[in-house]
């Protein structure tokens, strides 16, 4: 598909698509001639991911580039790539350990990891943005009586 069709199908203006191309967020299309490139479904999927990061996730373009760089690094396994991408995203603040619900939630989450046999996850938990988010979510549920 041409740039105009990519724009139409994605709902993203051609000027924005060109900006994403210049910023390296979207790979160039296959050159048809000196002024025309052809784009495929992979470009449409990538464009949707870029828009989700920037519009929904409110991630700055530089951070989106970093996240996508991790996602695209095929020298790493899928889990490592996703983990690296997650660490590059904006993080929630550390839950307040003075809050009794947070302390209780942290114990519950740590116990869950122990029950699952995820010892490595328990060791990395204090550094993990996912652990931090899970503790905050469980603490909120506890405060709400769940």
Buried (B, 14 or more C-beta within 10 A) or exposed (E): BBBEEBBEBBEBEEEBBEBBBEEEBBEEBEEEEEEEBBBEEEBBEBBBBBBEBBEEBEBEBEBBBBBBBBBEEEEBEEEEBEBBBBBBBEEEEEBEEEBEBBBBBBEBBBEBBEEEEEEEBBEBBEEBBBBBBBBBBBBBEBBEEE
